[in-house]
Structures are given as C-alpha cells and as structure tokens.
Amino acid sequence: MSKVITTFSTLNEAKEMLFRITEKYQLCQKINGLYKTKSSCFQYQLKMCFGACLSMEAPDSYNQRVNEFISKTKLQDYTSLIELEGRSEDELGLVYIKNGNYKGFGFCPMNTPKQTQLKFITPYENNRDIQRILVRYVTNRP
C-alpha cells in the first residue's frame, strides 16, 4: 500500500499543484496526465522537459526528480519552528511542527532568542486541513 502525500478538496486544486510540481522539478506534463498528445509535451518544446514523453530520458533519471519531490514533501521526519511575519513590526509569528505533526502557533517579540521561542507556542490540534497546508508549505520552500 502506498502512502498518501497530500489530499485536495477539488480536482482543480490538485491539478494546479501538479502543474507547479511538474514545472519546479522539470517533469513531463504528458506523463503526469496534464497534457494530452501523441507526441512530445509542450514543455519539451520549451526545453523544460528532458524528453521522457519521447523515451529520450531514462526512467531512472526522471524518477530521481520525482523522488526528490517526495522526499522534500515527507512530513514524518520534518521538525521545524517556522518564523513568519508577526501581527506588528515588533513581533514574530511562529508555527511549530514536530515529526510532521502540527503542534501549534504563537507570537513572540522580534528579539526573542531562538532557544526560548517554543514557550510562546499555543498548542492546537493537528488535522487533515493543516496537513495539506504544511505539505504545500514544505513543497514550495526553496
């Protein structure tokens, strides 16, 4: 049985994400079911696809990029205290993720030492919607 990476509320939302992943990892729109054609995909013409749709790229090479996406998207080993914009210039927003599970969020003064930021986290329940948001965040990070 394969593990679910993420879920979507609508087909359109899923396609939009698949288009972004395909572009970011230079995958093939035809192989990913986003471009119907009997020949090469449009991305190949733009040199954004390495020709997997024409059997010009080895499956191992293509799958390496797919696996790169999957490994960056896996949340079970992901632990981070994410710093975001606060509610004011003097404040820092925080989101805490531990082993891929959302633990909560909070706000602290801008100059708070990193080692004490966790005490500003208010615990909140993890759920499917939050997991979707986290996967998108992790997927879109540099």
N, CA, C and O atoms as CSV, one atom per row, in Angstrom:
chain,resi,resn,atom,element,x,y,z
A,1,MET,N,N,0.845,-1.183,0.000
A,1,MET,CA,C,0.000,0.000,0.000
A,1,MET,C,C,0.892,1.248,0.000
A,1,MET,O,O,1.845,1.332,0.775
A,2,SER,N,N,0.585,2.202,-0.857
A,2,SER,CA,C,1.378,3.427,-0.928
A,2,SER,C,C,0.868,4.425,0.101
A,2,SER,O,O,-0.291,4.370,0.513
A,3,LYS,N,N,1.745,5.336,0.514
A,3,LYS,CA,C,1.385,6.349,1.494
A,3,LYS,C,C,0.893,7.593,0.787
A,3,LYS,O,O,1.406,7.960,-0.270
A,4,VAL,N,N,-0.090,8.235,1.363
A,4,VAL,CA,C,-0.637,9.466,0.822
A,4,VAL,C,C,0.327,10.606,1.131
A,4,VAL,O,O,0.783,10.756,2.265
A,5,ILE,N,N,0.628,11.398,0.122
A,5,ILE,CA,C,1.491,12.561,0.316
A,5,ILE,C,C,0.650,13.747,0.756
A,5,ILE,O,O,1.008,14.460,1.693
A,6,THR,N,N,-0.463,13.951,0.078
A,6,THR,CA,C,-1.384,15.018,0.441
A,6,THR,C,C,-2.743,14.724,-0.177
A,6,THR,O,O,-2.883,13.813,-0.993
A,7,THR,N,N,-3.723,15.489,0.213
A,7,THR,CA,C,-5.064,15.377,-0.355
A,7,THR,C,C,-5.512,16.772,-0.775
A,7,THR,O,O,-4.931,17.780,-0.372
A,8,PHE,N,N,-6.559,16.804,-1.595
A,8,PHE,CA,C,-7.066,18.071,-2.096
A,8,PHE,C,C,-8.579,18.093,-1.974
A,8,PHE,O,O,-9.231,17.049,-1.955
A,9,SER,N,N,-9.120,19.280,-1.892
A,9,SER,CA,C,-10.570,19.440,-1.792
A,9,SER,C,C,-11.242,19.339,-3.155
A,9,SER,O,O,-12.377,18.875,-3.263
A,10,THR,N,N,-10.523,19.781,-4.211
A,10,THR,CA,C,-11.109,19.767,-5.549
A,10,THR,C,C,-10.102,19.236,-6.563
A,10,THR,O,O,-8.894,19.247,-6.325
A,11,LEU,N,N,-10.613,18.781,-7.676
A,11,LEU,CA,C,-9.758,18.324,-8.770
A,11,LEU,C,C,-8.916,19.484,-9.299
A,11,LEU,O,O,-7.739,19.305,-9.613
A,12,ASN,N,N,-9.508,20.653,-9.395
A,12,ASN,CA,C,-8.790,21.828,-9.886
A,12,ASN,C,C,-7.609,22.173,-8.978
A,12,ASN,O,O,-6.526,22.501,-9.461
A,13,GLU,N,N,-7.818,22.100,-7.684
A,13,GLU,CA,C,-6.747,22.370,-6.719
A,13,GLU,C,C,-5.606,21.361,-6.895
A,13,GLU,O,O,-4.434,21.731,-6.832
A,14,ALA,N,N,-5.947,20.105,-7.112
A,14,ALA,CA,C,-4.936,19.061,-7.318
A,14,ALA,C,C,-4.156,19.304,-8.609
A,14,ALA,O,O,-2.933,19.163,-8.633
A,15,LYS,N,N,-4.856,19.667,-9.679
A,15,LYS,CA,C,-4.185,19.926,-10.954
A,15,LYS,C,C,-3.246,21.118,-10.862
A,15,LYS,O,O,-2.140,21.085,-11.400
A,16,GLU,N,N,-3.683,22.168,-10.183
A,16,GLU,CA,C,-2.824,23.348,-10.021
A,16,GLU,C,C,-1.526,22.974,-9.303
A,16,GLU,O,O,-0.443,23.411,-9.694
A,17,MET,N,N,-1.643,22.170,-8.261
A,17,MET,CA,C,-0.456,21.739,-7.526
A,17,MET,C,C,0.422,20.857,-8.403
A,17,MET,O,O,1.646,20.987,-8.379
A,18,LEU,N,N,-0.180,19.969,-9.171
A,18,LEU,CA,C,0.584,19.084,-10.047
A,18,LEU,C,C,1.309,19.883,-11.130
A,18,LEU,O,O,2.435,19.546,-11.497
A,19,PHE,N,N,0.678,20.932,-11.640
A,19,PHE,CA,C,1.353,21.809,-12.609
A,19,PHE,C,C,2.585,22.462,-11.971
A,19,PHE,O,O,3.649,22.523,-12.587
A,20,ARG,N,N,2.434,22.951,-10.730
A,20,ARG,CA,C,3.569,23.594,-10.046
A,20,ARG,C,C,4.703,22.598,-9.800
A,20,ARG,O,O,5.871,22.926,-10.011
A,21,ILE,N,N,4.371,21.402,-9.362
A,21,ILE,CA,C,5.385,20.365,-9.115
A,21,ILE,C,C,6.078,19.994,-10.414
A,21,ILE,O,O,7.302,19.862,-10.459
A,22,THR,N,N,5.296,19.828,-11.466
A,22,THR,CA,C,5.835,19.458,-12.774
A,22,THR,C,C,6.825,20.509,-13.260
A,22,THR,O,O,7.889,20.175,-13.780
A,23,GLU,N,N,6.472,21.779,-13.089
A,23,GLU,CA,C,7.369,22.858,-13.519
A,23,GLU,C,C,8.616,22.923,-12.639
A,23,GLU,O,O,9.733,23.001,-13.148
A,24,LYS,N,N,8.427,22.890,-11.335
A,24,LYS,CA,C,9.548,23.039,-10.402
A,24,LYS,C,C,10.588,21.929,-10.560
A,24,LYS,O,O,11.787,22.184,-10.456
A,25,TYR,N,N,10.132,20.698,-10.810
A,25,TYR,CA,C,11.043,19.551,-10.892
A,25,TYR,C,C,11.320,19.125,-12.328
A,25,TYR,O,O,11.887,18.059,-12.570
A,26,GLN,N,N,10.917,19.961,-13.272
A,26,GLN,CA,C,11.124,19.719,-14.695
A,26,GLN,C,C,10.653,18.320,-15.098
A,26,GLN,O,O,11.368,17.555,-15.745
A,27,LEU,N,N,9.433,18.026,-14.692
A,27,LEU,CA,C,8.816,16.755,-15.040
A,27,LEU,C,C,8.031,16.929,-16.334
A,27,LEU,O,O,8.026,18.013,-16.918
A,28,CYS,N,N,7.383,15.891,-16.772
A,28,CYS,CA,C,6.687,15.894,-18.055
A,28,CYS,C,C,5.179,16.023,-17.860
A,28,CYS,O,O,4.562,15.220,-17.160
A,29,GLN,N,N,4.599,17.033,-18.483
A,29,GLN,CA,C,3.153,17.230,-18.387
A,29,GLN,C,C,2.385,16.057,-18.996
A,29,GLN,O,O,1.315,15.696,-18.505
A,30,LYS,N,N,2.913,15.471,-20.042
A,30,LYS,CA,C,2.236,14.340,-20.680
A,30,LYS,C,C,2.231,13.134,-19.739
A,30,LYS,O,O,1.190,12.511,-19.533
A,31,ILE,N,N,3.371,12.810,-19.179
A,31,ILE,CA,C,3.458,11.668,-18.267
A,31,ILE,C,C,2.611,11.903,-17.020
A,31,ILE,O,O,2.023,10.965,-16.481
A,32,ASN,N,N,2.548,13.144,-16.564
A,32,ASN,CA,C,1.774,13.471,-15.371
A,32,ASN,C,C,0.286,13.666,-15.658
A,32,ASN,O,O,-0.471,14.047,-14.765
A,33,GLY,N,N,-0.138,13.409,-16.888
A,33,GLY,CA,C,-1.556,13.474,-17.238
A,33,GLY,C,C,-2.108,14.879,-17.360
A,33,GLY,O,O,-3.317,15.087,-17.253
A,34,LEU,N,N,-1.229,15.846,-17.584
A,34,LEU,CA,C,-1.661,17.238,-17.680
A,34,LEU,C,C,-1.731,17.754,-19.117
A,34,LEU,O,O,-2.252,18.842,-19.361
A,35,TYR,N,N,-1.212,16.983,-20.062
A,35,TYR,CA,C,-1.148,17.426,-21.459
A,35,TYR,C,C,-1.376,16.210,-22.351
A,35,TYR,O,O,-0.549,15.299,-22.397
A,36,LYS,N,N,-2.491,16.203,-23.048
A,36,LYS,CA,C,-2.819,15.072,-23.914
A,36,LYS,C,C,-2.253,15.299,-25.312
A,36,LYS,O,O,-2.574,16.285,-25.976
A,37,THR,N,N,-1.413,14.374,-25.741
A,37,THR,CA,C,-0.811,14.457,-27.069
A,37,THR,C,C,-0.276,13.090,-27.447
A,37,THR,O,O,-0.037,12.247,-26.582
A,38,LYS,N,N,-0.092,12.875,-28.720
A,38,LYS,CA,C,0.503,11.620,-29.198
A,38,LYS,C,C,2.015,11.768,-29.374
A,38,LYS,O,O,2.726,10.781,-29.562
A,39,SER,N,N,2.494,13.002,-29.311
A,39,SER,CA,C,3.935,13.242,-29.470
A,39,SER,C,C,4.493,13.821,-28.166
A,39,SER,O,O,4.074,13.429,-27.077
A,40,SER,N,N,5.419,14.735,-28.283
A,40,SER,CA,C,6.029,15.315,-27.085
A,40,SER,C,C,5.091,16.311,-26.416
A,40,SER,O,O,4.164,16.837,-27.032
A,41,CYS,N,N,5.358,16.552,-25.144
A,41,CYS,CA,C,4.575,17.548,-24.428
A,41,CYS,C,C,5.049,18.957,-24.811
A,41,CYS,O,O,6.128,19.125,-25.380
A,42,PHE,N,N,4.243,19.943,-24.498
A,42,PHE,CA,C,4.583,21.329,-24.819
A,42,PHE,C,C,5.839,21.766,-24.075
A,42,PHE,O,O,6.639,22.539,-24.603
A,43,GLN,N,N,6.017,21.269,-22.837
A,43,GLN,CA,C,7.187,21.642,-22.040
A,43,GLN,C,C,8.488,21.200,-22.716
A,43,GLN,O,O,9.524,21.840,-22.539
A,44,TYR,N,N,8.440,20.123,-23.481
A,44,TYR,CA,C,9.643,19.653,-24.183
A,44,TYR,C,C,10.070,20.695,-25.222
A,44,TYR,O,O,11.262,20.937,-25.408
A,45,GLN,N,N,9.103,21.303,-25.889
A,45,GLN,CA,C,9.405,22.337,-26.882
A,45,GLN,C,C,10.086,23.546,-26.233
A,45,GLN,O,O,10.883,24.242,-26.863
A,46,LEU,N,N,9.752,23.777,-24.958
A,46,LEU,CA,C,10.323,24.906,-24.217
A,46,LEU,C,C,11.600,24.519,-23.465
A,46,LEU,O,O,12.164,25.321,-22.721
A,47,LYS,N,N,12.041,23.278,-23.674
A,47,LYS,CA,C,13.225,22.733,-23.003
A,47,LYS,C,C,13.062,22.692,-21.477
A,47,LYS,O,O,14.026,22.851,-20.729
A,48,MET,N,N,11.816,22.476,-21.040
A,48,MET,CA,C,11.522,22.340,-19.615
A,48,MET,C,C,11.199,20.899,-19.256
A,48,MET,O,O,10.932,20.588,-18.095
A,49,CYS,N,N,11.222,20.032,-20.237
A,49,CYS,CA,C,11.043,18.586,-20.075
A,49,CYS,C,C,12.219,17.962,-20.815
A,49,CYS,O,O,12.582,18.405,-21.904
A,50,PHE,N,N,12.810,16.934,-20.220
A,50,PHE,CA,C,14.004,16.332,-20.809
A,50,PHE,C,C,13.691,15.215,-21.810
A,50,PHE,O,O,14.584,14.458,-22.191
A,51,GLY,N,N,12.446,15.110,-22.229
A,51,GLY,CA,C,12.084,14.151,-23.259
A,51,GLY,C,C,11.619,12.800,-22.753
A,51,GLY,O,O,11.665,11.818,-23.494
A,52,ALA,N,N,11.181,12.730,-21.532
A,52,ALA,CA,C,10.650,11.464,-21.007
A,52,ALA,C,C,9.439,11.020,-21.820
A,52,ALA,O,O,9.197,9.824,-21.980
A,53,CYS,N,N,8.690,11.976,-22.325
A,53,CYS,CA,C,7.499,11.678,-23.117
A,53,CYS,C,C,7.849,11.064,-24.474
A,53,CYS,O,O,6.985,10.497,-25.143
A,54,LEU,N,N,9.100,11.176,-24.870
A,54,LEU,CA,C,9.569,10.618,-26.139
A,54,LEU,C,C,10.550,9.460,-25.916
A,54,LEU,O,O,11.211,9.001,-26.846
A,55,SER,N,N,10.628,9.003,-24.664
A,55,SER,CA,C,11.581,7.951,-24.262
A,55,SER,C,C,13.025,8.389,-24.488
A,55,SER,O,O,13.908,7.553,-24.682
A,56,MET,N,N,13.264,9.696,-24.463
A,56,MET,CA,C,14.617,10.228,-24.630
A,56,MET,C,C,15.323,10.375,-23.275
A,56,MET,O,O,16.545,10.516,-23.217
A,57,GLU,N,N,14.554,10.340,-22.203
A,57,GLU,CA,C,15.118,10.410,-20.867
A,57,GLU,C,C,14.896,9.070,-20.186
A,57,GLU,O,O,13.801,8.511,-20.245
A,58,ALA,N,N,15.923,8.562,-19.546
A,58,ALA,CA,C,15.825,7.278,-18.846
A,58,ALA,C,C,14.857,7.391,-17.671
A,58,ALA,O,O,14.845,8.404,-16.971
A,59,PRO,N,N,14.051,6.363,-17.453
A,59,PRO,CA,C,13.116,6.384,-16.316
A,59,PRO,C,C,13.811,6.646,-14.977
A,59,PRO,O,O,13.252,7.329,-14.119
A,60,ASP,N,N,15.019,6.115,-14.789
A,60,ASP,CA,C,15.736,6.334,-13.530
A,60,ASP,C,C,16.021,7.812,-13.303
A,60,ASP,O,O,15.901,8.303,-12.180
A,61,SER,N,N,16.394,8.518,-14.351
A,61,SER,CA,C,16.678,9.942,-14.257
A,61,SER,C,C,15.406,10.714,-13.909
A,61,SER,O,O,15.421,11.571,-13.025
A,62,TYR,N,N,14.318,10.414,-14.593
A,62,TYR,CA,C,13.031,11.057,-14.343
A,62,TYR,C,C,12.562,10.768,-12.916
A,62,TYR,O,O,12.157,11.676,-12.189
A,63,ASN,N,N,12.623,9.500,-12.529
A,63,ASN,CA,C,12.152,9.095,-11.204
A,63,ASN,C,C,12.995,9.695,-10.084
A,63,ASN,O,O,12.506,9.868,-8.968
A,64,GLN,N,N,14.238,10.009,-10.368
A,64,GLN,CA,C,15.086,10.653,-9.363
A,64,GLN,C,C,14.506,12.015,-8.983
A,64,GLN,O,O,14.503,12.383,-7.808
A,65,ARG,N,N,14.016,12.760,-9.971
A,65,ARG,CA,C,13.403,14.060,-9.688
A,65,ARG,C,C,12.061,13.893,-8.971
A,65,ARG,O,O,11.718,14.684,-8.092
A,66,VAL,N,N,11.311,12.865,-9.349
A,66,VAL,CA,C,10.047,12.584,-8.655
A,66,VAL,C,C,10.339,12.265,-7.189
A,66,VAL,O,O,9.666,12.772,-6.291
A,67,ASN,N,N,11.345,11.424,-6.954
A,67,ASN,CA,C,11.706,11.052,-5.580
A,67,ASN,C,C,12.242,12.236,-4.789
A,67,ASN,O,O,12.070,12.302,-3.572
A,68,GLU,N,N,12.896,13.178,-5.481
A,68,GLU,CA,C,13.355,14.402,-4.818
A,68,GLU,C,C,12.158,15.180,-4.290
A,68,GLU,O,O,12.172,15.657,-3.156
A,69,PHE,N,N,11.120,15.307,-5.119
A,69,PHE,CA,C,9.889,15.970,-4.679
A,69,PHE,C,C,9.294,15.235,-3.482
A,69,PHE,O,O,8.950,15.861,-2.480
A,70,ILE,N,N,9.171,13.916,-3.578
A,70,ILE,CA,C,8.560,13.135,-2.499
A,70,ILE,C,C,9.351,13.280,-1.203
A,70,ILE,O,O,8.766,13.440,-0.132
A,71,SER,N,N,10.673,13.226,-1.297
A,71,SER,CA,C,11.477,13.333,-0.075
A,71,SER,C,C,11.359,14.710,0.564
A,71,SER,O,O,11.406,14.826,1.789
A,72,LYS,N,N,11.208,15.751,-0.241
A,72,LYS,CA,C,11.043,17.104,0.311
A,72,LYS,C,C,9.643,17.308,0.876
A,72,LYS,O,O,9.417,18.221,1.670
A,73,THR,N,N,8.717,16.467,0.472
A,73,THR,CA,C,7.331,16.605,0.882
A,73,THR,C,C,7.003,15.764,2.112
A,73,THR,O,O,6.031,16.044,2.814
A,74,LYS,N,N,7.803,14.741,2.375
A,74,LYS,CA,C,7.543,13.878,3.524
A,74,LYS,C,C,7.581,14.701,4.792
A,74,LYS,O,O,8.538,15.433,5.046
A,75,LEU,N,N,6.557,14.578,5.567
A,75,LEU,CA,C,6.491,15.357,6.786
A,75,LEU,C,C,6.876,14.555,8.030
A,75,LEU,O,O,7.209,15.152,9.054
A,76,GLN,N,N,6.839,13.213,7.973
A,76,GLN,CA,C,7.026,12.449,9.198
A,76,GLN,C,C,8.362,12.723,9.883
A,76,GLN,O,O,8.458,12.584,11.102
A,77,ASP,N,N,9.379,13.103,9.145
A,77,ASP,CA,C,10.676,13.395,9.743
A,77,ASP,C,C,10.941,14.889,9.847
A,77,ASP,O,O,12.044,15.304,10.203
A,78,TYR,N,N,9.943,15.692,9.539
A,78,TYR,CA,C,10.124,17.142,9.471
A,78,TYR,C,C,9.788,17.779,10.817
A,78,TYR,O,O,8.653,17.688,11.286
A,79,THR,N,N,10.768,18.416,11.431
A,79,THR,CA,C,10.561,19.168,12.660
A,79,THR,C,C,11.124,20.562,12.441
A,79,THR,O,O,12.269,20.720,12.015
A,80,SER,N,N,10.317,21.567,12.732
A,80,SER,CA,C,10.775,22.934,12.497
A,80,SER,C,C,9.939,23.919,13.298
A,80,SER,O,O,8.742,23.725,13.507
A,81,LEU,N,N,10.587,24.958,13.731
A,81,LEU,CA,C,9.898,26.106,14.295
A,81,LEU,C,C,9.976,27.177,13.209
A,81,LEU,O,O,11.014,27.812,13.025
A,82,ILE,N,N,8.894,27.367,12.511
A,82,ILE,CA,C,8.860,28.258,11.354
A,82,ILE,C,C,8.578,29.680,11.826
A,82,ILE,O,O,7.629,29.930,12.568
A,83,GLU,N,N,9.418,30.597,11.380
A,83,GLU,CA,C,9.241,32.006,11.714
A,83,GLU,C,C,8.525,32.707,10.567
A,83,GLU,O,O,8.914,32.586,9.406
A,84,LEU,N,N,7.480,33.438,10.913
A,84,LEU,CA,C,6.678,34.156,9.929
A,84,LEU,C,C,6.510,35.601,10.362
A,84,LEU,O,O,6.926,35.993,11.452
A,85,GLU,N,N,5.902,36.376,9.499
A,85,GLU,CA,C,5.605,37.771,9.820
A,85,GLU,C,C,4.634,37.808,10.993
A,85,GLU,O,O,3.673,37.040,11.039
A,86,GLY,N,N,4.891,38.699,11.936
A,86,GLY,CA,C,4.005,38.857,13.086
A,86,GLY,C,C,2.845,39.782,12.791
A,86,GLY,O,O,2.628,40.194,11.651
A,87,ARG,N,N,2.107,40.100,13.833
A,87,ARG,CA,C,0.957,40.995,13.685
A,87,ARG,C,C,1.372,42.460,13.649
A,87,ARG,O,O,0.592,43.335,13.272
A,88,SER,N,N,2.631,42.711,14.052
A,88,SER,CA,C,3.189,44.068,14.009
A,88,SER,C,C,4.666,43.954,13.651
A,88,SER,O,O,5.203,42.850,13.559
A,89,GLU,N,N,5.313,45.079,13.452
A,89,GLU,CA,C,6.735,45.086,13.087
A,89,GLU,C,C,7.627,44.557,14.207
A,89,GLU,O,O,8.727,44.066,13.953
A,90,ASP,N,N,7.149,44.659,15.445
A,90,ASP,CA,C,7.940,44.254,16.606
A,90,ASP,C,C,7.702,42.793,16.996
A,90,ASP,O,O,8.190,42.338,18.031
A,91,GLU,N,N,6.971,42.078,16.188
A,91,GLU,CA,C,6.539,40.739,16.569
A,91,GLU,C,C,6.894,39.714,15.497
A,91,GLU,O,O,6.974,40.032,14.310
A,92,LEU,N,N,7.100,38.502,15.933
A,92,LEU,CA,C,7.418,37.381,15.054
A,92,LEU,C,C,6.327,36.330,15.211
A,92,LEU,O,O,5.966,35.966,16.330
A,93,GLY,N,N,5.801,35.842,14.085
A,93,GLY,CA,C,4.847,34.750,14.127
A,93,GLY,C,C,5.604,33.430,14.115
A,93,GLY,O,O,6.644,33.319,13.467
A,94,LEU,N,N,5.096,32.431,14.823
A,94,LEU,CA,C,5.757,31.134,14.924
A,94,LEU,C,C,4.757,30.011,14.671
A,94,LEU,O,O,3.610,30.071,15.115
A,95,VAL,N,N,5.209,28.986,13.952
A,95,VAL,CA,C,4.429,27.770,13.761
A,95,VAL,C,C,5.363,26.615,14.093
A,95,VAL,O,O,6.482,26.551,13.584
A,96,TYR,N,N,4.908,25.708,14.940
A,96,TYR,CA,C,5.757,24.595,15.367
A,96,TYR,C,C,5.250,23.283,14.789
A,96,TYR,O,O,4.086,22.915,14.948
A,97,ILE,N,N,6.169,22.582,14.105
A,97,ILE,CA,C,5.884,21.270,13.524
A,97,ILE,C,C,6.894,20.305,14.121
A,97,ILE,O,O,8.098,20.561,14.085
A,98,LYS,N,N,6.412,19.201,14.666
A,98,LYS,CA,C,7.301,18.194,15.252
A,98,LYS,C,C,6.981,16.844,14.637
A,98,LYS,O,O,5.852,16.361,14.720
A,99,ASN,N,N,7.992,16.237,14.016
A,99,ASN,CA,C,7.832,14.940,13.338
A,99,ASN,C,C,6.645,14.943,12.376
A,99,ASN,O,O,5.900,13.968,12.277
A,100,GLY,N,N,6.489,16.060,11.672
A,100,GLY,CA,C,5.440,16.166,10.668
A,100,GLY,C,C,4.069,16.489,11.216
A,100,GLY,O,O,3.111,16.578,10.448
A,101,ASN,N,N,3.943,16.666,12.514
A,101,ASN,CA,C,2.656,16.978,13.121
A,101,ASN,C,C,2.622,18.422,13.589
A,101,ASN,O,O,3.535,18.893,14.267
A,102,TYR,N,N,1.575,19.104,13.224
A,102,TYR,CA,C,1.365,20.477,13.658
A,102,TYR,C,C,1.143,20.471,15.163
A,102,TYR,O,O,0.298,19.734,15.670
A,103,LYS,N,N,1.900,21.290,15.871
A,103,LYS,CA,C,1.781,21.353,17.332
A,103,LYS,C,C,1.114,22.641,17.800
A,103,LYS,O,O,0.506,22.672,18.870
A,104,GLY,N,N,1.223,23.702,17.005
A,104,GLY,CA,C,0.585,24.944,17.393
A,104,GLY,C,C,1.285,26.151,16.801
A,104,GLY,O,O,2.218,26.025,16.007
A,105,PHE,N,N,0.815,27.329,17.205
A,105,PHE,CA,C,1.429,28.566,16.718
A,105,PHE,C,C,1.418,29.593,17.839
A,105,PHE,O,O,0.786,29.400,18.877
A,106,GLY,N,N,2.125,30.679,17.609
A,106,GLY,CA,C,2.158,31.748,18.584
A,106,GLY,C,C,2.884,32.957,18.053
A,106,GLY,O,O,3.289,32.995,16.891
A,107,PHE,N,N,3.043,33.936,18.903
A,107,PHE,CA,C,3.723,35.175,18.558
A,107,PHE,C,C,4.679,35.513,19.689
A,107,PHE,O,O,4.388,35.276,20.861
A,108,CYS,N,N,5.821,36.069,19.319
A,108,CYS,CA,C,6.793,36.484,20.332
A,108,CYS,C,C,7.421,37.802,19.896
A,108,CYS,O,O,7.346,38.181,18.727
A,109,PRO,N,N,8.051,38.507,20.863
A,109,PRO,CA,C,8.766,39.731,20.485
A,109,PRO,C,C,9.871,39.409,19.478
A,109,PRO,O,O,10.476,38.338,19.541
A,110,MET,N,N,10.128,40.306,18.578
A,110,MET,CA,C,11.080,40.116,17.488
A,110,MET,C,C,12.467,39.682,17.980
A,110,MET,O,O,13.124,38.884,17.311
A,111,ASN,N,N,12.916,40.175,19.106
A,111,ASN,CA,C,14.271,39.893,19.572
A,111,ASN,C,C,14.360,38.677,20.510
A,111,ASN,O,O,15.372,38.509,21.190
A,112,THR,N,N,13.335,37.838,20.559
A,112,THR,CA,C,13.331,36.658,21.426
A,112,THR,C,C,14.389,35.657,20.955
A,112,THR,O,O,14.419,35.305,19.775
A,113,PRO,N,N,15.257,35.194,21.863
A,113,PRO,CA,C,16.253,34.177,21.469
A,113,PRO,C,C,15.579,32.905,20.966
A,113,PRO,O,O,14.545,32.496,21.494
A,114,LYS,N,N,16.165,32.281,19.947
A,114,LYS,CA,C,15.574,31.074,19.337
A,114,LYS,C,C,15.296,29.986,20.361
A,114,LYS,O,O,14.278,29.299,20.278
A,115,GLN,N,N,16.204,29.825,21.335
A,115,GLN,CA,C,16.053,28.734,22.291
A,115,GLN,C,C,14.863,28.936,23.242
A,115,GLN,O,O,14.483,27.998,23.943
A,116,THR,N,N,14.271,30.126,23.282
A,116,THR,CA,C,13.107,30.351,24.145
A,116,THR,C,C,11.813,30.584,23.364
A,116,THR,O,O,10.765,30.813,23.968
A,117,GLN,N,N,11.870,30.530,22.037
A,117,GLN,CA,C,10.671,30.801,21.226
A,117,GLN,C,C,9.569,29.758,21.430
A,117,GLN,O,O,8.387,30.087,21.324
A,118,LEU,N,N,9.935,28.521,21.719
A,118,LEU,CA,C,8.926,27.468,21.876
A,118,LEU,C,C,7.930,27.764,22.991
A,118,LEU,O,O,6.786,27.316,22.921
A,119,LYS,N,N,8.331,28.497,24.001
A,119,LYS,CA,C,7.414,28.763,25.113
A,119,LYS,C,C,6.261,29.692,24.699
A,119,LYS,O,O,5.289,29.841,25.440
A,120,PHE,N,N,6.371,30.307,23.528
A,120,PHE,CA,C,5.314,31.177,23.023
A,120,PHE,C,C,4.287,30.426,22.164
A,120,PHE,O,O,3.306,31.007,21.701
A,121,ILE,N,N,4.529,29.140,21.962
A,121,ILE,CA,C,3.621,28.330,21.138
A,121,ILE,C,C,2.395,27.929,21.945
A,121,ILE,O,O,2.513,27.369,23.035
A,122,THR,N,N,1.215,28.222,21.399
A,122,THR,CA,C,-0.043,27.757,21.983
A,122,THR,C,C,-0.416,26.466,21.260
A,122,THR,O,O,-0.563,26.471,20.038
A,123,PRO,N,N,-0.572,25.358,21.993
A,123,PRO,CA,C,-0.885,24.081,21.335
A,123,PRO,C,C,-2.257,24.108,20.641
A,123,PRO,O,O,-3.232,24.657,21.155
A,124,TYR,N,N,-2.286,23.499,19.468
A,124,TYR,CA,C,-3.529,23.328,18.718
A,124,TYR,C,C,-3.544,21.932,18.129
A,124,TYR,O,O,-2.498,21.306,17.956
A,125,GLU,N,N,-4.730,21.454,17.823
A,125,GLU,CA,C,-4.892,20.103,17.289
A,125,GLU,C,C,-4.478,20.035,15.823
A,125,GLU,O,O,-4.761,20.943,15.041
A,126,ASN,N,N,-3.812,18.959,15.470
A,126,ASN,CA,C,-3.434,18.673,14.091
A,126,ASN,C,C,-4.665,18.096,13.378
A,126,ASN,O,O,-5.437,17.354,13.986
A,127,ASN,N,N,-4.852,18.428,12.106
A,127,ASN,CA,C,-5.948,17.816,11.347
A,127,ASN,C,C,-5.572,17.747,9.869
A,127,ASN,O,O,-4.502,18.213,9.477
A,128,ARG,N,N,-6.435,17.176,9.062
A,128,ARG,CA,C,-6.154,16.960,7.647
A,128,ARG,C,C,-5.935,18.267,6.884
A,128,ARG,O,O,-5.057,18.344,6.023
A,129,ASP,N,N,-6.716,19.277,7.190
A,129,ASP,CA,C,-6.560,20.562,6.508
A,129,ASP,C,C,-5.197,21.171,6.815
A,129,ASP,O,O,-4.532,21.706,5.927
A,130,ILE,N,N,-4.792,21.088,8.060
A,130,ILE,CA,C,-3.481,21.615,8.444
A,130,ILE,C,C,-2.382,20.817,7.749
A,130,ILE,O,O,-1.394,21.397,7.298
A,131,GLN,N,N,-2.536,19.505,7.654
A,131,GLN,CA,C,-1.538,18.691,6.967
A,131,GLN,C,C,-1.400,19.112,5.507
A,131,GLN,O,O,-0.289,19.156,4.979
A,132,ARG,N,N,-2.515,19.423,4.851
A,132,ARG,CA,C,-2.468,19.892,3.457
A,132,ARG,C,C,-1.696,21.200,3.356
A,132,ARG,O,O,-0.880,21.376,2.451
A,133,ILE,N,N,-1.951,22.107,4.274
A,133,ILE,CA,C,-1.249,23.393,4.271
A,133,ILE,C,C,0.244,23.168,4.490
A,133,ILE,O,O,1.069,23.781,3.813
A,134,LEU,N,N,0.593,22.299,5.424
A,134,LEU,CA,C,2.001,22.018,5.703
A,134,LEU,C,C,2.699,21.401,4.499
A,134,LEU,O,O,3.827,21.772,4.178
A,135,VAL,N,N,2.039,20.466,3.835
A,135,VAL,CA,C,2.641,19.846,2.647
A,135,VAL,C,C,2.898,20.903,1.587
A,135,VAL,O,O,3.951,20.893,0.949
A,136,ARG,N,N,1.960,21.808,1.389
A,136,ARG,CA,C,2.155,22.876,0.407
A,136,ARG,C,C,3.317,23.792,0.813
A,136,ARG,O,O,4.124,24.201,-0.022
A,137,TYR,N,N,3.381,24.097,2.091
A,137,TYR,CA,C,4.476,24.945,2.569
A,137,TYR,C,C,5.821,24.256,2.342
A,137,TYR,O,O,6.752,24.863,1.814
A,138,VAL,N,N,5.919,23.008,2.736
A,138,VAL,CA,C,7.173,22.267,2.594
A,138,VAL,C,C,7.515,22.104,1.112
A,138,VAL,O,O,8.683,22.215,0.738
A,139,THR,N,N,6.529,21.847,0.272
A,139,THR,CA,C,6.743,21.662,-1.159
A,139,THR,C,C,7.229,22.940,-1.810
A,139,THR,O,O,8.058,22.883,-2.718
A,140,ASN,N,N,6.748,24.074,-1.383
A,140,ASN,CA,C,7.087,25.347,-2.029
A,140,ASN,C,C,8.297,26.044,-1.436
A,140,ASN,O,O,8.730,27.074,-1.953
A,141,ARG,N,N,8.851,25.499,-0.358
A,141,ARG,CA,C,10.042,26.149,0.222
A,141,ARG,C,C,11.240,25.937,-0.688
A,141,ARG,O,O,11.290,24.948,-1.418
A,142,PRO,N,N,12.199,26.841,-0.658
A,142,PRO,CA,C,13.372,26.717,-1.545
A,142,PRO,C,C,14.241,25.517,-1.201
A,142,PRO,O,O,15.257,25.283,-1.855
